Amino acid sequence: MARLFYHRPQFAILDECTSAVSVDVEGAMYKICREMNITLFTVSHRKSLWVHHEYFLHMDGRGSYQFEKIDDNTAMFGS
């Protein structure tokens, strides 16, 4: 994440990058990315990250996928 903040890219793909930090630290890092206008594509199993995103893409491993806007009616999956 330090490189991300230093280089300030237009977008970034994050693959389980916050799995080793607490939810509050994770939230602070995503808040900083939003303030820096960095668009994030996140690979994660944590539902706690949903509040930092507007859409989700779920790939089932068999060639099918689901792409939806995250809202109050979105089916929850993950941990």
Secondary structure as UniProt FT lines:
FT   HELIX           2..7
FT   STRAND          11..15
FT   TURN            17..20
FT   HELIX           23..35
FT   TURN            36..37
FT   STRAND          39..43
FT   HELIX           47..52
FT   STRAND          55..59
FT   STRAND          65..69
FT   TURN            72..73
//
